[in-house]
Amino acid sequence: MSRLKQTFAELKARKRVALVPYITAGDPNPQMTVAMMHQLVASGADVLELGVPFSDPMADGPAIQRATERALAHGVSLRQVLDMVAGFRQQDSHTPVVLMGYANPVERMGYETFAGLASVAGVDGVLLVDIPPEEAPHDIMAVHGLDMIFLLSPTTTGQRMQLIAQRASGFVYYVSLKGVTGSNQMDLNEVEARVPVIRNLCRLPVGVGFGIRDAETAQRIARFADAVVIGSRIIEMIEQSPSDQILTRLDEFVGGIRSALDAGKP
């Protein structure tokens, strides 16, 4: 059983919603990434989403774009991101790690090479934003024990949801708004109505992300989703904090979200 599948099964048995924080690998500097990963887990994260820096992050809003630019300025490559995951695994063999990024760096490395190296490093899942399910290398990823995760959006049709459900594993990621990460345009009532539709077509856990910025919103989503993904707000916090205060502020924010999720789930 994969780490993702086991984690969601354990959480379901405990009637607990997964907290999935996102950080960009190499931001604010490569030396801090592994420490931040461990801090997020200590503060209540159940799954970690680690962004792979890429020069054209089309699905990301300004905050994550800036984080990507900072990481690229440090020369962070896909191989270095895998090294960071391997460093994290030296102390944590339990928490699932999902790489979120774009096709270009993976295609340049080669799907087979990437999948092999990612598996050895301890990666559990891969979400490549700009690869549709028809073209995704899900078979190659599966051979190496990697879950292939796909996005669903407010405009995804039922027919396409069924296709994605056939190709996906680990969980599906529902983009809660028509926009980029960090937008303030979420309609919670629409999201709440949409998630049951996804459940009817897909056997996998449903995570909700894009636009979740505070404990109140996270708590509301925890009532009907299996996972809450928070990225841009965390990136903004990292950006605005002195380096010696980042871990403390991560602990305060993520710990507060964790408490809200636990309080909001019946």
TORMIDREN-570975 format. One record per atom (N, C-alpha, C, O, CB): x, y, z. Coordinates in steps of 0.2 Angstrom, whole numbers, padded with zeros to 4 digits, always signed. Each point is the difference from the previous one (the first is absolute). Glycine has a CB too. Layout:
<sites>
XYZ...
</sites>
This chain:
<sites>
+0004-0006+0000-0004+0006+0000+0004+0006+0000+0005+0001+0004-0014-0007+0002+0008+0011-0010+0004+0006-0001-0001+0004+0007-0005+0000+0003+0004+0000-0016+0006+0005+0014-0001+0004+0006-0006+0004-0001-0003+0002+0005+0016-0002-0004-0015+0003-0007-0005+0004+0000-0007-0004+0001-0004+0003+0004+0010+0004-0013-0006-0013+0006-0006-0004+0002-0001-0002+0007-0005+0001+0003+0006-0005-0015+0005+0003+0015+0000-0002+0007-0002+0006+0004-0004-0001+0005+0012-0008-0007-0005+0015+0001-0002+0006+0004-0007+0002-0001-0003+0001+0006+0015+0003-0008-0015-0004-0004-0007+0001+0000-0005-0005+0003-0005+0002+0003+0008+0004-0013-0001-0012+0010-0003-0005+0004+0000+0001+0007-0005-0001+0004+0007-0007-0013+0004+0009+0012+0000+0002+0007-0004+0006+0002-0003+0000+0005+0015-0006-0005-0011+0011-0004-0004+0006+0002-0008-0001-0001-0003+0002+0005+0013+0005-0009-0012-0011-0001-0007-0001+0000-0002-0004+0006-0006+0001+0003+0006-0001-0015+0004-0005+0014-0002-0004+0006-0001+0004+0006-0004-0001+0005+0010-0009-0010-0002+0016+0006+0000+0004+0005-0004+0006-0001-0001+0005+0005+0012-0008-0002-0015+0003-0008-0004+0006-0002+0003+0006+0000-0002+0005+0003-0007-0011+0002+0015+0006-0008+0004+0006+0000+0002+0002-0008+0001-0004-0004+0004+0001+0015-0005+0010-0012+0001+0002-0007+0008+0001+0000+0003+0003+0004-0015+0003-0005+0014-0007-0005+0008+0001-0001+0001+0007-0001-0003+0004-0004+0004-0015-0002+0004+0013+0009+0003+0007-0001+0006-0001-0005+0005-0003+0002-0009+0008+0009+0004-0001-0017+0005-0001-0005+0003+0007-0001-0003+0004-0005-0003-0014+0000+0011+0012+0008+0003+0006-0001+0005+0000-0006+0003-0005-0001-0004+0008+0013+0002+0002-0016+0004+0001-0006+0006+0005+0002-0001+0005+0003-0009-0008-0011+0016+0001+0006+0005+0004+0000+0004-0001-0007+0000-0005-0002+0001+0006+0015+0003+0004-0015+0004+0000-0006+0007-0002+0002+0003+0003+0005-0010+0005-0011+0009-0014+0003+0007-0002+0002+0005+0005-0002+0000+0003-0005-0003-0015+0003+0008+0014+0007+0005+0004-0001-0002+0008+0002+0004+0004-0001+0000-0012-0008-0010+0009+0011-0002+0006+0003-0001+0000+0007-0003-0004+0003-0003+0006-0014+0009+0003+0015+0004+0006-0002+0007-0002-0002+0003+0004-0004-0010+0003+0011+0009-0013-0005+0007-0002-0003+0000-0008+0001-0004-0002+0004+0010+0013-0001-0002-0014-0007+0000-0007+0000+0002-0003+0007-0003-0006+0001+0006+0006-0013+0001+0003+0016+0001-0003+0006-0005+0000+0005+0000-0004+0005+0011+0008-0006-0017-0001+0000-0005+0000+0005-0006-0005-0002-0004-0001+0004+0007+0013-0002-0003-0014-0008-0006-0004-0002-0001-0006+0004-0006-0001+0002+0009+0005-0013+0002-0008+0013-0001-0006+0004-0002+0002+0007-0005-0004+0002+0013-0003-0009-0005+0012+0010-0002+0002+0006-0008+0002+0000-0004-0001+0005+0016+0005-0002-0014+0000-0008-0007+0002+0000-0005-0006-0001-0005+0000+0003+0009+0011-0008-0001-0016+0001-0005-0006-0001-0001-0004+0007-0005-0001+0002+0010+0000-0014+0001+0001+0016-0001-0003+0006-0004+0004+0005-0004-0003+0004+0015-0002-0005-0011+0012+0001-0004+0004+0004-0007-0001-0002-0005+0000+0004+0014+0008-0003-0011-0008-0007-0007-0001-0003-0003-0006+0003-0006+0000+0003+0009+0006-0013+0001-0012+0010-0003-0006+0003-0001+0001+0008-0005-0002+0002+0011-0005-0012-0001+0010+0013+0000+0001+0007-0006+0004+0002-0003-0001+0005+0015+0000-0004-0014+0005-0005-0006+0005+0001-0006-0003-0002-0006+0004+0001+0013+0006-0003-0008-0016-0001-0006-0003-0001-0001-0002-0008-0006-0002-0001+0002+0009+0011+0008-0006-0014-0001-0002-0007+0000-0008-0001+0004-0003+0004+0002+0014-0008-0010-0013+0000-0001-0007-0001+0003-0002-0007+0003-0006+0000-0013+0006+0007+0010+0004-0012+0004-0001-0006+0003+0007-0002-0002+0005+0002-0007-0014-0006+0015+0008+0001+0004+0006-0002+0000+0001-0008+0001-0005-0003+0006+0004+0014-0009+0007-0013+0000+0001-0007+0006+0005-0001+0001+0005+0002-0013-0007-0004+0017-0001-0002+0006+0004-0001+0001+0002-0008+0000-0004-0004+0005-0003+0013-0005+0014-0010+0000+0002-0006+0007+0000-0004+0005+0001+0004-0014+0006+0000+0009-0009-0010+0006-0001-0004+0001+0007-0004-0005+0001-0004+0004-0014+0003+0006+0017+0003+0001+0006-0004+0000-0001-0007+0003-0004-0003+0003+0009+0013-0010+0000-0014+0000+0000-0007-0001+0007-0002-0004+0004+0003-0001-0016-0004+0008+0014-0005+0000+0007-0002-0007+0003-0002-0001+0006-0001+0013-0008-0002-0017-0003+0001-0006+0003-0003-0006-0004+0004-0003-0004-0003+0008+0006-0008-0006+0000+0018-0005-0003+0004-0007+0002-0002-0002+0004+0004+0011-0006+0005-0012+0000-0014-0006+0003-0003-0006-0001+0005-0004+0004-0001+0008-0006-0010-0004-0003+0015-0006+0000+0005+0001+0003+0006-0005+0000+0004+0003-0011-0009+0008+0014+0006+0001+0003+0007-0001+0008+0000+0002+0003-0005+0006-0012+0007-0010+0012+0003-0001+0007+0001+0007+0003+0002+0005-0003+0000-0017+0001+0003+0011+0009-0002+0007+0004+0001+0004-0003+0006+0006+0000-0001-0012+0010-0003+0003-0012+0009+0004-0002+0006+0004-0006-0002+0006+0000+0002-0014+0004+0006+0005-0009-0011+0004-0006-0001+0005+0001-0006+0005-0003-0001-0014-0004+0005+0007+0011-0009+0005+0002-0005+0006+0004+0003+0005-0002-0002-0015+0004-0006+0009+0002+0013+0006+0003+0003+0004-0005+0004+0006+0000-0001-0012+0010+0002+0003-0015+0002+0004-0005+0003+0004-0005-0005+0006-0001+0001-0015+0001+0008+0006-0001-0015+0003-0004-0005+0006+0004-0002+0006-0003-0001-0017-0002-0003+0010+0012+0003+0006+0004-0003+0006+0000+0006+0006+0000-0002-0014+0007-0005+0006-0007+0013+0005+0000+0005+0004-0007+0000+0006+0000+0000-0013+0008+0007+0003-0013-0008+0003-0007+0000+0005+0000-0006+0005-0003+0000-0015-0002+0006+0007+0007-0012+0004-0001-0006+0007+0005+0000+0005-0002-0002-0016-0001-0004+0010+0008+0010+0006+0005+0001+0005-0004+0004+0006+0002-0001-0013+0008+0000+0005-0015+0005+0005-0004+0004+0002-0006-0005+0004-0004+0003-0009+0008+0008+0003-0005-0017+0002-0005-0004-0003-0007+0002+0003-0005-0002+0007+0011+0000-0016-0006+0005-0003-0006+0002-0003-0004-0006-0004+0003-0004+0001+0002+0015+0005-0011-0012-0002-0004-0005-0004-0006+0002-0001-0001+0006+0012+0004-0012-0014-0007+0001-0004-0005+0002+0004-0005+0004-0003-0003+0005-0004+0005-0015+0013-0004+0008+0004-0004+0004+0001+0002+0007+0001-0004+0005+0005+0001-0016-0005+0009+0012+0001+0003+0007-0006-0001+0004+0000-0001+0006+0008+0009-0010-0014-0007+0001-0006-0001+0003-0001-0007+0003-0002-0002+0005-0003+0011-0012+0007-0014+0002+0000-0007+0002+0005-0001+0006-0001-0004+0005-0002+0000-0017+0009+0007+0012+0005+0000+0006-0003+0002+0006+0001-0003+0005+0008+0005-0013-0013+0004+0008-0004+0002+0006-0005-0005+0002+0000-0001+0006+0002+0013-0010-0005-0015+0000-0005-0005+0002+0004-0006+0004-0002-0003+0005-0006+0006-0014+0013-0005+0006+0005-0005+0003+0002+0002+0007+0001-0004+0004+0003+0000-0016-0002+0010+0012+0002+0003+0007-0005+0000+0005+0001-0002+0006+0007+0009-0012-0014-0006+0004-0006+0000+0004-0001-0007+0002-0002-0001+0006-0003+0011-0011+0006-0015+0001-0002-0007+0002+0005-0003+0005-0001-0005+0002-0004+0004-0014+0011+0004+0013+0005-0002+0005-0003+0000+0007+0002-0004+0004+0007+0008-0011-0014+0000+0008-0004+0000+0006-0007-0001+0000-0003-0002+0005+0012+0010-0002-0012-0008-0009-0007-0001+0000-0002-0005-0006+0001+0002-0005-0003+0010+0010+0000-0018-0003-0002-0005-0004-0007-0001-0001-0002-0004-0004+0013-0002+0007-0015+0010+0000-0007-0001+0000-0004+0005-0004-0005-0002-0003+0006-0002+0015+0001+0011-0011-0004+0005-0003+0000+0000-0008+0006+0000-0003-0004+0007+0013-0007-0008-0014+0000+0001-0007+0002+0006-0003-0001+0006+0003-0008-0014-0003+0013+0008-0005+0003+0006-0003-0003+0000-0008+0002-0005-0003+0008+0005+0011-0013+0005-0010-0002+0001-0007+0003+0005-0003+0001+0006+0003-0012-0010+0000+0014+0003-0009+0003+0005-0004-0005+0004-0004-0003-0004-0004+0014-0002+0004-0011+0012+0000-0005+0004-0004+0004+0004-0005+0005+0004+0002-0014-0004+0007+0008+0000-0015+0004+0004-0005-0003-0001-0007-0006-0001-0001+0016+0000+0008-0005+0002-0012-0002+0000-0007+0004-0005-0004+0005-0002+0002-0008+0014-0001+0001-0013-0007+0002-0006-0004+0008+0001-0002+0004-0004+0000-0016+0002-0004+0014+0008+0002+0006+0002-0003+0006-0003+0004+0004-0004-0003-0009+0014-0001+0006-0009+0011+0006-0003+0003+0000-0008+0000+0005-0003-0001-0005+0014+0008-0006-0014-0006-0001-0007+0000+0002-0003-0007+0003-0005-0001-0012+0006+0010+0006+0002-0014+0001-0002-0007+0007+0000-0002+0003-0004-0003-0014+0008+0000+0015+0002+0005+0007+0000-0001+0004-0005+0003+0005-0003-0003-0007+0015+0002+0000-0014+0007+0004-0005+0003-0002-0007-0003+0004-0005+0000-0004+0012+0011-0006-0008-0013-0003-0006-0003-0005-0003+0006+0002-0001+0005+0009-0001-0013-0017+0000+0006-0004-0003+0004+0002-0006+0004+0000+0000+0006-0009+0004-0013+0012-0008+0004+0003-0006+0003+0005+0001+0005+0000-0002+0006-0002-0004-0016+0007+0010+0008+0006+0002+0004-0003+0004+0007+0002-0001+0005+0006+0002-0015-0013+0004+0008-0003+0004+0006-0003-0005+0005+0001+0000+0006-0003+0010-0014-0003-0015+0005-0004-0004+0004+0005-0004+0005-0001-0001+0006-0008+0001-0015+0014-0003+0006+0005-0004+0004+0003+0004+0005+0001-0002+0006+0001-0005-0016+0001+0013+0008+0003+0004+0005-0004+0003+0006+0001+0000+0006+0007+0003-0015-0014-0002+0007-0005+0003+0004-0002-0006+0005-0001+0002+0006-0004+0006-0014+0004-0014+0006-0002-0005+0004+0006-0002+0005-0002-0001+0006-0005-0004-0015+0013+0005+0007+0005-0001+0005+0001+0006+0005+0002-0002+0006+0004-0004-0015-0007+0012+0007+0000+0006+0004-0005-0001+0006+0001+0003+0005+0004+0004-0015-0011-0010+0008-0005+0000+0005-0006+0004-0002-0005+0002+0005+0013-0004+0004-0009+0004-0015-0006+0004-0002-0006-0005-0001+0001-0006-0001+0006+0014-0005-0013-0006+0008-0006-0004+0000-0005+0001-0006-0003-0004-0003+0005+0003+0015-0002+0008-0014-0005+0001-0005+0003+0006-0004+0004+0004+0002-0013-0008+0005+0006+0005-0013+0002+0005-0005-0006+0003-0003-0005-0003-0002+0016-0003-0001-0011+0013+0003-0005+0004-0003+0003+0004-0005+0003+0005+0002-0011-0005+0008+0007-0001-0017+0003+0004-0005-0006+0004-0003-0004-0003-0004+0014-0005+0002-0010+0014+0004-0006+0005-0002-0002+0000-0007-0006-0001-0002+0009+0008+0012+0002-0007-0015-0001+0001-0007+0000-0007-0004+0001+0001-0006+0004+0011+0008-0006-0017+0001+0000-0007-0003-0007-0002+0000-0002-0002+0006+0014-0001-0004-0016+0002-0007-0007-0003+0001+0000-0007+0001+0006-0003-0002-0010+0012-0006-0001-0012+0010+0000-0007+0002+0002-0005-0006+0002-0005+0000-0010+0008+0009+0006+0000-0015+0001-0004-0006+0007-0001-0002+0002-0005-0003-0013+0009-0001+0015+0001+0007+0007+0000-0002+0005-0002+0006+0006+0000-0001-0009+0008-0008+0000-0009+0015+0004-0001+0006+0003-0006+0000-0003-0005-0002-0005+0012+0008+0014-0008-0003+0004-0006+0000-0002-0004+0006+0004-0002+0004+0005+0007-0010-0016-0006+0007-0002-0003+0007+0002-0007+0000+0002-0003+0006-0012+0010-0006+0011-0011-0005+0002-0007+0000+0008+0000+0002+0001-0004+0004-0009+0001-0013+0012+0007+0007+0007+0001+0002+0000+0001+0007+0004-0003+0004+0000+0007-0015-0008+0001+0013+0000+0002+0007-0002-0006+0005+0003-0001+0005-0005+0013-0008-0003-0015+0001-0003-0006+0003+0005-0005+0001+0001-0003+0006-0012+0005-0010+0015-0004-0001+0005-0005+0001+0005+0002+0005+0003-0005+0003-0004+0002-0015+0003+0009+0013+0004+0002+0005-0003+0002+0007+0003+0003+0004+0004+0001-0013-0013-0006+0010-0004+0001+0006-0002+0008+0001-0001+0001+0006+0007-0011-0002-0006+0014-0009-0002+0007+0001-0007+0001-0002-0003-0003-0006+0014+0006+0003-0015+0000+0007-0007+0002-0002+0000+0006-0005+0004+0005+0001-0008-0009+0010+0000+0004-0016-0001+0005-0004-0007+0004+0002-0005-0003-0001+0011-0003-0009-0005+0012+0011-0005+0004+0003-0002+0005-0005+0004+0003-0004+0000-0004+0015-0011+0002-0012-0002+0005-0005-0005+0005+0003-0003-0001+0005+0004-0008-0014-0001+0015+0005-0005+0005+0002-0006+0000-0003-0001-0002-0005+0010+0009+0006-0015-0006+0003-0006+0001-0002-0002+0008+0001+0002+0003+0005-0005-0015-0003-0001+0015-0006-0002+0007+0001-0008+0001-0001-0003-0005-0001+0014+0008-0004-0013+0003+0007-0007+0001-0001-0003-0001-0007-0006-0001+0000+0007+0009+0010+0003-0008-0015-0002-0001-0007+0001-0007-0002-0002-0002-0006+0004+0014+0004+0001-0017+0006+0001-0007-0002-0007-0003-0001-0004+0000+0004+0015+0000+0002-0012-0003-0012-0006-0004-0001+0000-0006+0003+0005-0003+0002-0006+0008-0013-0005-0008+0012-0001-0007+0003+0004-0005-0004+0003-0005+0003-0014+0008+0002+0011-0003-0011+0003-0005-0005+0008+0001+0001+0003-0005+0001-0013+0006-0009+0012+0005+0009+0007+0000+0001+0002-0002+0007+0006-0003+0001-0005+0013-0009-0005-0008+0013+0001-0003+0007+0001-0007+0000+0004-0003+0003-0010+0012+0002+0002-0013-0009+0000-0007+0000+0007-0002-0003+0003-0005+0002-0016+0004-0003+0015+0004-0004+0007-0002-0003+0005+0001+0005+0005-0004+0001-0009+0008-0012+0004+0002+0014+0005+0002+0005+0000-0005+0006+0005-0003+0002-0006+0015-0005-0005-0014+0005-0001-0005+0005+0003-0007-0002+0003-0003+0004-0013+0009+0000+0010-0008-0010+0003-0006-0003+0008+0000+0000+0003-0005+0001-0013+0004-0008+0013+0007+0007+0007+0001-0001+0003+0002+0006+0006-0001+0001-0008+0004-0012-0001+0000+0016+0002+0003+0006+0001-0005+0006-0003-0006-0001-0002+0017-0002+0010-0010+0007+0001-0004+0006+0002+0005+0006+0002+0006-0001+0001-0017-0006-0003+0009+0013+0001+0004+0006-0005+0004+0002-0003-0001+0005+0014+0001-0009-0013+0005+0000-0006+0005+0002-0001+0004-0007+0005+0000-0004-0003+0000+0017-0007+0003-0013-0001+0005-0005-0001+0007+0003-0002+0001+0006-0004-0009-0013+0009+0013+0003+0000+0007+0003-0005+0004-0003+0001+0002-0006+0012-0004+0008-0018+0005+0001-0005+0004-0002+0003+0007+0000+0000+0003+0006-0009-0011-0003+0009+0012-0008+0002+0007-0001-0006+0004+0002-0005-0001-0004+0014-0001-0004-0010+0005+0013-0006+0003+0003-0002+0006-0004-0006+0002+0002+0009-0007+0009+0000+0007-0016-0002+0007-0003+0003+0000-0007+0004-0004-0002-0004+0010+0013-0003-0002-0015+0003+0001-0007+0005+0006+0000-0001+0006-0001-0010-0010-0003+0017+0002+0006+0006+0004+0000+0006-0003+0003+0000-0006+0000-0008+0015+0002+0013-0005-0001+0006-0003+0002+0001+0000+0008-0005+0002+0003+0010+0003-0013+0000-0008+0012+0001-0001+0008+0000+0006+0003+0002+0005-0003+0004-0015+0001-0009+0010+0008+0000+0006+0004-0006+0005-0001+0000+0006+0003+0012-0007-0003-0016+0000-0005-0005+0004-0002-0005+0001+0006-0001-0005+0004+0002+0002-0016-0005+0008+0012-0005+0001+0006-0007+0000-0003-0004+0004+0001+0012+0003+0005-0009-0012-0011-0007+0000-0003-0004-0006+0001-0004-0002-0003+0009+0009-0006-0003-0011+0015-0003-0006+0001-0008+0001+0002-0001+0004+0004+0012-0009-0001-0015+0001-0006-0007-0001+0002-0001-0006+0004+0000-0005-0003-0004+0012-0007+0004-0007+0017+0000-0006+0004-0006-0004-0001+0000-0006+0000+0006+0012+0008-0012-0002-0010-0006-0004-0001+0001-0004-0006-0003-0006-0001-0004+0015+0007+0010-0006-0011+0001-0004-0006+0004-0006+0001-0001-0005-0003+0000+0016-0004+0007-0010+0010+0004-0005+0002-0003-0006+0004+0001-0006-0002+0009+0014+0002-0014-0006+0005-0003-0005+0004-0005-0004-0005-0001-0006+0001+0002+0013+0009-0004-0004-0015-0005-0004-0004+0004-0004-0005-0003-0005-0002-0005+0014+0003+0014-0007-0003+0003-0004-0005+0004-0006+0003+0000-0005-0004+0002+0016-0002+0000-0011+0012+0004-0006+0002-0004-0006+0000+0003-0005-0002+0003+0013+0009-0012-0008-0005-0004-0006+0000-0001-0003-0008+0000-0006-0001-0006+0010+0011+0006+0000-0015+0000-0002-0006+0006-0003-0002+0000-0006-0004-0007+0015+0001+0013-0007+0005+0006-0003-0001+0000-0007+0003+0003-0005-0003+0003+0016+0003-0008-0011+0006+0000-0007+0004-0004-0005-0004+0001-0006+0001+0000+0012+0010-0007-0004-0014-0004-0005-0003+0004-0003-0006-0002-0005-0003-0008+0012+0006+0015-0003-0006+0003-0003-0006+0007-0002+0001+0003-0003-0004-0009+0011-0002+0009-0007+0012+0007-0002+0002+0000-0003+0007-0003+0002+0005+0007+0008-0012+0000-0016+0007+0000-0004+0006+0006+0003+0005+0000-0002+0006-0004-0008-0013+0008+0015+0004+0005+0003+0004-0001+0005+0005-0006+0003-0001+0013-0006-0009-0003+0004+0015-0001+0006+0004+0000+0007-0004+0003+0000-0005+0002-0007+0015-0009+0011-0007+0000+0007-0004+0003+0005+0004-0002+0002+0006-0009-0005-0011+0016+0006+0003+0003+0006+0003-0002+0006-0003-0001+0001-0006+0011-0008+0008-0010+0013+0001-0003+0006-0002+0006+0005+0001+0003+0001+0006-0015-0003-0004+0014+0006-0007+0005+0005+0001-0001+0006-0005-0005+0000-0003+0013-0009+0006-0004+0014-0003+0000+0006-0004-0005+0005+0004-0006-0001+0000+0009-0005-0011+0000+0011+0014-0004+0005+0003-0002-0001+0007-0004+0004+0003-0001-0003-0014+0008-0006+0015-0001-0001+0007+0005+0004+0004+0006-0002-0001-0011-0010-0001+0003+0017+0005+0005+0004+0003-0001+0001+0008+0005+0003+0003-0005+0003-0014-0005-0009+0014-0001+0001+0007-0003-0006+0003-0003-0004-0003+0002+0016+0002+0001-0012+0008-0003-0006+0004-0007-0001-0001-0003-0005+0000+0012+0007+0008-0013+0004-0009-0007+0000+0000-0002-0004-0007-0004-0004+0000+0003+0015+0007+0004-0009-0012-0001-0003-0007+0002-0008+0000-0004-0004-0002+0006+0015-0004+0004-0012+0009+0002-0007+0001-0005-0004+0004-0001-0006-0002+0013+0010+0001-0014-0001+0006-0005-0004+0004-0007-0001-0003-0002-0006+0000+0007+0011+0010-0007-0001-0014-0006-0001-0004+0001-0005-0005-0004-0005-0001+0001+0017+0002+0009-0012-0005+0001-0005-0005+0001-0007+0003-0002-0005-0003+0007+0013-0004-0002-0008+0014+0001-0007+0003-0007-0004+0001+0000-0006+0002+0010+0011+0004-0016-0001-0006-0006-0004+0001-0002-0004-0006-0004-0005+0001+0001+0014+0006+0006-0008-0013-0002-0004-0006+0006-0003-0004-0002-0004-0004-0009+0011+0004+0017-0005+0001+0006-0002-0004+0004-0005+0005-0001+0000+0006+0001+0011-0013+0004-0015+0003+0005-0004+0003+0006+0003+0002+0004-0003+0004-0009-0007-0010+0007+0015+0003+0006+0004+0001-0001+0007-0002-0003+0002-0004+0010-0012+0001-0003+0014+0007+0001+0007-0002+0007+0002-0001+0004-0001+0003-0014+0003+0005+0011+0001-0014+0006+0002-0003+0001+0008+0001-0004+0004-0002+0004-0014-0006+0005+0012+0011+0002+0007+0001+0007+0001-0002+0005-0003+0002-0013+0004+0008+0009+0004-0015+0006+0002-0003+0002+0007+0000+0005+0002+0004-0007-0012-0011-0002+0014+0004+0002+0007-0001+0001+0004+0006+0005+0004+0001-0011-0004-0012+0001-0001+0016+0001+0003+0007+0006-0002+0003+0003+0004+0004-0015-0003-0003+0014-0007-0001+0006-0002+0003+0006+0003-0003+0005+0002+0003-0010-0013+0000+0005+0011-0010+0006+0003-0004+0000+0008+0002+0006+0002+0001-0007-0011-0010-0004+0012+0010+0000+0007+0002+0003+0001+0007+0004+0005+0001-0014-0003-0008+0008-0006+0011+0003+0000+0007+0008-0001+0000+0003+0004+0003-0014-0008+0001+0013-0001-0008+0007-0001-0001+0004+0006-0003+0005+0002+0003-0007-0014-0004-0002+0015-0004+0003+0006-0003+0001+0006+0005+0004+0004-0001-0009-0008-0010+0000+0005+0015+0000+0005+0004+0003+0000+0007+0001+0004+0004-0011-0002-0009+0013-0008+0006+0003-0002+0007+0008+0000-0001+0003-0002-0005-0013-0004+0008+0013+0009+0002+0008-0001+0001+0001-0007+0000-0004-0004+0003+0005+0015+0003+0005-0013-0008+0001-0008-0001+0000-0003+0007-0001-0006+0000+0008+0008-0010-0005+0002+0015+0001-0004+0007-0007+0000+0003-0001-0003+0005+0012+0007-0004-0017-0002-0004-0006+0000+0003-0005-0004-0005-0006-0001+0002+0008+0012+0003+0000-0014-0010-0004-0003-0005-0003-0007+0003-0006-0001+0000+0013+0006-0009-0003-0009+0013-0002-0006+0003-0005+0001+0005-0005-0003+0001+0015-0002-0004-0009+0010+0007-0005+0002+0005-0007+0002-0003-0005-0002+0003+0015+0006+0005-0009+0000-0013-0007+0003-0003-0003-0006-0004-0006+0000+0000+0011+0012-0001-0002-0016-0002-0003-0006-0003-0003-0004+0006-0006-0002-0002+0014+0002-0007-0005-0001+0014-0003-0004+0006-0007+0003+0002-0005-0003+0001+0017-0001+0002-0012+0011-0002-0006+0003+0002-0005+0000-0005-0006-0002+0002+0013+0010+0005-0006-0007-0013-0005+0000-0005-0003-0007-0002-0006-0001+0001+0012+0011-0006-0001-0014+0004-0003-0007-0002-0003-0004+0006-0005-0003+0000+0014+0003-0008-0006+0002+0014-0003-0003+0006-0007+0003+0001-0005-0004+0002+0016+0002+0003-0012+0008-0006-0007+0003+0000-0005-0003-0005-0006-0001+0002+0011+0011+0002-0002-0011-0010-0005-0004-0005-0001-0007+0002-0006-0002-0001+0011+0009-0008+0000-0010+0012-0002-0007+0002-0005+0000+0005-0004-0005+0000+0016+0002-0002-0012+0007+0007-0005+0000+0006-0006+0002-0003-0005-0003+0002+0013+0007+0006-0009+0000-0013-0006+0002-0003-0003-0006-0004-0006-0001+0000+0010+0013-0001+0000-0015-0003-0002-0006-0003-0003-0005+0004-0006-0003-0001+0014+0005-0007-0005-0004+0014-0002-0005+0005-0006+0002+0003-0005-0004+0002+0016+0001+0000-0012+0010-0001-0006+0002+0004-0006+0000-0005-0006+0000+0002+0013+0007+0005-0006-0006-0014-0005+0001-0004-0003-0007-0003-0005+0000-0003+0010+0011+0000-0001-0016+0004-0002-0007-0003-0005-0003+0005+0002-0001+0006+0009+0000-0013-0017-0001+0005-0004-0003+0005+0002-0007+0002-0003-0003+0004-0006+0009-0009
</sites>
